Amino acid sequence: MLTRNPFRFLIALATMVTLSISPVLAKVELNINKGNVEPLPIAVTDFLQGELGQKISDVVAADLKRSGLFAPIAKSAFIEKITNPDAAPRFEDWKVINAQALVTGRVTQEGDGRLKAEFRLWDSFAGQQMAGQQFFTQPENWRRVAHIIADAIYEQITGEKGYFDTRIVYVAESGPKTARKRQLAIMDQDGANARGITNSNDIVLTPRFSPNKQEITYMSFEGNEPRVYLLQLETGQREVVGNFPGMTFAPRFSPDGQRVIMSLQQDGNANIYTMDLRSRTTTRLTSTPAIDTSPSYSPDGGQIVFESDRGGRQQLYVMSSGGGGQNRISFGDGSYSTPVWSPRGDLIAFTKQSGGKFSIGVMKPDGSGERILTTGFHNEGPTWAPNGRVLMFFRQNAGAGGPQLYSIDLTGYNEQLVQTKGFASDPAWSPLLE
């Protein structure tokens, strides 16, 4: 049974409605490994019946457009009016307006009050259906159904998982710059359903999602003491991970969710430690007269990337999960910080400061293939979408009142402002919800 808890959105997924052709036979496809991809023209029709159906189709179209891989066609250009989403459309009408893919659907109310949402994805030029699914949920969860449908379309056409059915936790900032208030907030990846989840009177930093999606770790200066907390999103229950001497920086979960890794500052130095969340025992991984911080695990848990000034300025290093084999991987001009490993394991994102500007870039785990995706007055804090194709970060423009969130894909061409009610910084992207 579905609940009204904002962090619990169980959805019953029914069997496939129909699957007329195998995905490998479909003519409509996008190779997203070619670099800058020309967006695919797609028509997303209003789902029958009524206002809620139109809202769902609008969210689906907006998700696909924001990815930069799809170009939804204006509804005013549609020739055919879909009156029966179960019947094959008049494909010639859609080919005329170059709709290479077509989405139709229906939303109905079940006798028990649940919402039933159905969609079909059509290959207009092949004249065949590519996919069809139906979902059951409570009416208040309609936006999540729309994101799941967008993910299904994205995966069918690109061959890779989508990232729309996800959440972003971030630091929401308000008030004047000299007296800024900060609290943790959470929202859908498109900025909808935003709400605060901590008290705005306490300074909070570096929220990070657990791989199990139900909790986050973050830093708080509650009572003027820096502590690392675990927050259960579903229940609101909070606990202190531990009281550590000195300052604690950038806690982050291990891939299995059983440990957190962080930087602890003692006697002017900062080193990398892990803590087992069950036993609360800590293990020290680095031991240098330098500042080692911002650790991030590889998705298999076998390696850790972190930043260190042991060479005179901040650079990126990689070591084994046990602390051995610490090797520098960044060698470009400037300094490097806030590294985070891609969920795919193929890239490491980072912040680079050079020439008085801040850039968001990526490189391979061995340091090769460095690419800058975007540069500005102050960009910082990249976080990965769960499919490893899109990054979110925060930007402070010169003279602006406060930071804002942006997303950008790996081509560097599709940069998007993520709308938030106020200022926002330090985003963390959740895994796909279940």
C-alpha positions in Angstrom: 0.0 0.0 0.0 1.3 3.4 -0.9 1.8 6.0 1.8 1.8 9.8 1.7 5.3 10.0 3.1 7.2 12.4 0.7 10.2 10.1 0.7 8.3 6.8 0.2 7.0 6.4 -3.3 6.3 2.7 -3.8 5.0 2.1 -7.3 3.5 -1.2 -8.6 5.0 -1.9 -12.0 2.7 -4.1 -14.1 3.9 -6.4 -16.9 4.7 -5.0 -20.3 1.5 -4.1 -22.2 3.0 -5.0 -25.6 6.4 -5.2 -27.1 5.9 -5.3 -30.9 9.5 -5.4 -31.8 12.9 -6.1 -30.2 14.8 -3.0 -29.3 17.7 -4.0 -31.5 15.4 -3.9 -34.5 14.2 -0.4 -33.9 15.4 2.2 -36.4 15.1 5.0 -33.8 18.2 5.0 -31.6 20.8 7.4 -30.3 24.5 6.7 -30.0 25.4 8.8 -27.0 29.1 7.8 -27.1 29.8 9.9 -30.2 30.3 13.2 -28.3 27.9 16.0 -29.2 24.7 14.3 -30.3 22.0 16.0 -32.5 18.8 15.9 -30.4 16.2 13.3 -31.6 12.9 14.9 -32.7 10.2 13.3 -30.5 6.5 13.9 -30.2 5.0 13.5 -26.7 1.2 13.7 -26.9 -1.1 14.6 -24.1 -2.0 11.5 -22.2 -5.8 10.8 -22.1 -7.8 11.7 -20.1 -8.0 15.2 -18.6 -5.7 17.6 -16.9 -3.6 15.1 -15.0 -2.7 13.2 -18.2 -1.5 16.4 -19.8 0.6 17.2 -16.7 2.3 13.8 -16.9 3.1 14.1 -20.6 4.5 17.7 -20.0 6.9 16.4 -17.3 7.9 13.5 -19.6 8.7 16.0 -22.4 10.5 18.3 -20.1 12.7 15.5 -18.7 13.7 14.4 -22.2 14.4 17.9 -23.4 16.5 18.7 -20.4 18.8 15.7 -21.2 19.9 17.5 -24.4 19.4 14.2 -26.3 15.7 14.8 -27.3 13.9 17.7 -29.1 10.2 17.5 -28.2 8.1 18.8 -31.1 5.6 21.6 -30.3 2.1 20.3 -29.9 0.8 23.0 -32.3 2.6 21.1 -35.1 0.7 17.8 -34.5 -1.5 16.7 -37.3 -3.2 13.7 -35.8 -5.2 14.0 -32.6 -4.7 10.8 -30.6 -8.1 9.5 -29.4 -7.2 5.9 -28.8 -3.6 5.3 -27.4 -4.1 1.5 -27.9 -4.4 1.8 -31.6 -1.5 2.4 -34.0 -1.2 6.1 -34.9 -1.3 7.4 -38.5 2.5 7.2 -38.9 2.5 9.3 -42.1 1.1 12.3 -40.1 4.1 12.0 -37.7 6.7 11.5 -40.4 5.6 14.7 -42.0 6.6 16.7 -39.0 9.8 14.6 -38.6 8.7 13.0 -35.3 11.1 10.1 -35.4 9.7 8.8 -32.1 6.1 9.2 -30.8 4.8 8.8 -27.2 1.1 8.2 -26.5 -0.6 7.4 -23.2 -3.6 7.2 -21.0 -4.3 8.0 -17.3 -7.3 6.5 -15.6 -8.6 6.1 -12.0 -9.1 2.6 -10.7 -12.0 1.6 -8.5 -9.9 1.5 -5.4 -8.7 5.1 -6.0 -5.3 4.2 -7.5 -4.0 5.9 -10.6 -3.3 3.8 -13.6 -0.8 5.3 -16.1 0.0 3.7 -19.5 2.3 4.7 -22.2 3.4 3.5 -25.6 6.6 4.4 -27.5 6.4 4.3 -31.3 9.0 4.3 -34.1 7.3 6.6 -36.6 9.5 5.8 -39.6 9.5 2.0 -39.0 5.8 2.1 -38.2 6.1 -0.1 -35.2 5.7 0.0 -31.4 9.0 0.0 -29.5 7.7 -0.3 -25.9 4.6 -0.2 -23.7 4.2 -0.2 -19.9 1.6 0.5 -17.3 2.0 1.6 -13.7 -0.3 1.8 -10.6 0.1 4.3 -7.8 -1.7 6.9 -5.7 -2.7 10.1 -7.5 -0.3 12.3 -5.5 2.7 10.4 -6.9 1.9 11.3 -10.5 5.1 13.3 -11.0 7.2 10.2 -10.1 5.3 8.1 -12.7 6.2 10.8 -15.3 9.9 10.5 -14.4 9.7 6.7 -14.6 8.1 6.9 -18.0 10.8 9.4 -19.2 13.5 7.0 -17.9 11.9 4.1 -19.8 11.9 6.1 -23.1 15.5 7.3 -22.5 16.7 3.7 -22.0 14.8 2.3 -24.9 16.3 4.8 -27.4 19.8 5.3 -25.9 20.4 1.8 -24.6 21.4 3.2 -21.2 19.6 3.8 -17.9 17.9 7.1 -17.4 18.3 9.4 -14.4 15.0 11.3 -14.1 13.5 9.3 -11.2 16.0 10.6 -8.7 16.4 13.2 -6.0 18.8 15.9 -5.2 19.8 16.9 -1.6 21.5 20.3 -1.4 22.3 23.2 0.9 19.5 25.8 0.7 20.8 29.3 1.4 18.8 32.3 2.4 19.4 35.8 3.8 22.1 38.4 3.3 25.6 37.3 2.5 26.9 38.4 5.9 24.3 36.5 7.8 23.4 33.6 5.5 21.2 30.8 6.8 21.8 27.3 5.5 19.7 24.2 5.8 19.5 20.9 4.0 16.8 20.5 1.4 15.7 17.8 -1.0 13.9 17.9 -4.3 13.2 16.0 -7.5 16.0 16.2 -10.0 14.0 18.8 -12.0 13.6 21.1 -9.0 10.0 20.1 -8.1 8.8 19.0 -4.6 11.5 20.9 -2.8 11.4 20.9 1.0 13.7 21.6 3.9 14.9 18.6 6.0 17.0 20.3 8.7 16.7 23.3 11.0 17.8 26.5 9.2 19.5 27.8 12.3 22.4 25.4 12.1 25.2 25.5 9.5 25.2 22.4 7.4 27.7 21.2 4.8 28.5 18.4 2.3 25.3 16.2 2.2 25.9 12.9 0.5 23.5 10.1 -0.3 23.8 6.5 0.9 23.7 3.8 -1.8 20.6 2.4 -0.2 18.8 5.8 -0.9 17.2 6.0 2.5 19.7 8.0 4.4 22.3 10.8 3.9 25.4 11.8 5.7 26.3 15.5 6.3 28.2 17.8 8.5 26.5 20.2 11.0 27.8 22.9 13.3 24.9 22.4 15.7 26.0 23.8 19.0 29.1 25.2 17.3 30.6 21.7 17.3 31.4 20.1 13.9 29.8 16.7 13.8 29.0 14.1 11.1 25.3 13.0 11.1 23.3 10.3 9.5 19.7 11.3 8.6 17.0 8.7 7.7 15.0 10.4 5.0 12.0 8.2 5.4 11.6 8.6 9.2 13.5 11.8 9.9 15.5 10.0 12.5 19.0 11.4 13.0 22.1 10.1 14.8 25.7 11.3 15.3 28.2 9.2 13.5 30.9 10.1 16.0 32.5 12.9 18.0 35.9 13.4 16.5 38.7 15.7 17.7 39.3 18.7 15.5 37.4 19.4 12.3 35.7 16.8 10.1 35.5 17.3 6.3 33.5 15.8 3.4 32.0 12.5 4.8 30.9 10.1 2.0 29.5 6.6 2.0 31.3 3.5 0.7 29.6 1.8 -2.2 28.2 -0.9 0.1 26.8 1.7 2.5 28.5 0.1 5.4 31.2 2.7 6.0 31.8 6.4 5.7 35.1 7.9 4.6 36.1 11.4 5.7 39.0 13.7 6.5 39.9 14.5 10.1 42.0 17.5 11.0 44.5 17.2 13.8 47.4 19.5 14.7 47.1 21.5 11.5 47.1 18.3 9.3 44.2 16.5 7.8 44.2 12.8 6.9 41.7 10.3 5.5 39.8 7.9 7.8 37.1 5.4 7.3 34.5 4.4 9.9 32.5 1.2 10.1 28.9 2.2 10.7 28.1 -0.9 12.6 31.1 -1.1 15.0 32.0 2.6 14.9 35.6 1.7 14.6 37.9 4.1 12.6 40.8 3.2 10.3 43.4 5.8 9.2 44.4 5.6 5.6 46.8 8.5 5.0 49.5 9.9 7.3 51.2 12.9 5.9 52.1 16.4 7.1 49.6 17.8 4.6 45.9 18.3 4.1 44.3 15.2 2.6 40.6 15.6 2.1 37.5 15.1 -0.1 37.8 11.3 -0.5 35.5 9.4 -2.9 35.3 5.6 -3.5 35.4 4.0 -6.9 32.0 2.2 -7.6 33.6 -1.2 -6.9 35.0 0.0 -3.6 38.5 -0.9 -4.5 40.0 2.5 -4.9 39.7 6.0 -3.4 40.4 9.4 -5.1 41.2 12.4 -2.8 42.8 15.8 -2.9 46.0 16.7 -1.2 48.4 19.6 -1.0 51.4 17.4 -0.2 53.0 18.5 -3.5 52.6 22.2 -2.6 49.1 22.8 -4.0 45.9 20.9 -4.2 46.1 17.9 -6.6 44.3 14.7 -7.1 45.6 11.3 -5.9 44.3 7.8 -6.1 45.0 5.0 -3.6 43.7 1.5 -2.8 40.8 1.3 -0.4 43.3 0.1 2.2 45.4 3.2 1.8 48.3 1.7 -0.2 49.7 2.9 -3.6 49.0 6.6 -3.3 49.6 8.1 -6.7 49.1 11.6 -8.1 46.9 11.7 -11.2 46.4 15.5 -11.9 49.3 17.4 -13.6 47.6 20.4 -15.3 48.1 24.0 -14.5 46.3 25.2 -11.4 44.9 23.3 -8.4 42.3 20.5 -8.3 39.7 19.7 -5.7 36.4 18.0 -4.8 37.0 14.8 -6.9 34.1 12.3 -7.2 34.2 9.0 -9.0 31.6 8.3 -11.7 29.0 5.6 -11.0 30.3 4.0 -14.2 33.8 3.9 -12.9 35.3 5.4 -16.1 35.8 9.0 -15.1 36.5 11.2 -12.1 34.9 14.7 -11.9 36.7 17.6 -10.2 36.8 21.3 -9.6 39.9 23.1 -11.1 41.1 26.5 -10.2 43.4 28.2 -12.7 43.8 31.7 -14.1 41.4 33.2 -11.5 38.5 31.0 -12.6 36.9 27.8 -11.5 36.1 24.9 -13.9 34.3 21.6 -13.7 36.1 18.9 -15.6 36.6 15.1 -15.9 39.5 12.8 -16.3 40.1 9.1 -16.4 41.2 7.4 -13.2 44.8 7.3 -14.4 44.8 11.0 -15.0 44.6 10.9 -18.7 42.0 12.4 -21.0 41.4 15.6 -18.9 38.5 17.6 -20.3 37.0 20.9 -19.0 33.2 21.0 -19.3 32.4 24.5 -18.0 34.3 27.5 -16.6 33.1 30.5 -14.6 33.8 32.9 -11.9 33.2 30.3 -9.2 32.1 26.7 -10.1 32.4 24.0 -7.5 31.1 20.7 -6.1 30.3 18.3 -9.0 28.0 15.4 -8.3 27.1 12.6 -10.8 23.7 11.4 -12.1 23.4 7.7 -11.4 23.9 6.9 -15.1 27.3 8.7 -15.2 26.3 10.9 -18.1 25.3 14.2 -16.4 26.9 16.3 -13.6 25.3 18.8 -11.3 27.4 21.5 -9.6 26.9 25.0 -8.0 28.0 28.3 -9.4 28.4 31.7 -7.9 28.5 34.4 -10.6 30.4 37.6 -10.1 28.3 40.2 -8.3 25.4 37.7 -7.8 23.5 37.4 -4.5 24.2 33.7 -4.0 25.0 30.4 -5.6 22.8 28.4 -7.9 22.7 24.8 -9.2 23.5 23.8 -12.7 23.7 20.6 -14.7 25.8 19.8 -17.6 26.4 16.6 -19.7 29.7 15.0 -20.6 29.7 16.8 -24.0 29.9 20.2 -22.2 27.3 21.6 -24.6 24.1 21.0 -22.6 24.3 23.3 -19.5 21.1 23.9 -17.6 20.1 26.1 -14.7 18.3 24.0 -12.0 15.5 26.1 -10.6 15.4 26.4 -6.8 13.3 28.7 -4.6 16.4 30.5 -3.2 20.2 30.2 -3.3 21.5 26.6 -3.4 24.9 24.9 -3.2 26.7 21.6 -2.6 24.3 19.3 -4.4 24.3 15.5 -4.1 22.5 13.3 -6.6 20.7 10.2 -5.4 20.9 6.8 -7.1 17.8 5.7 -9.1 14.9 5.2 -6.8 13.2 1.8 -6.5 
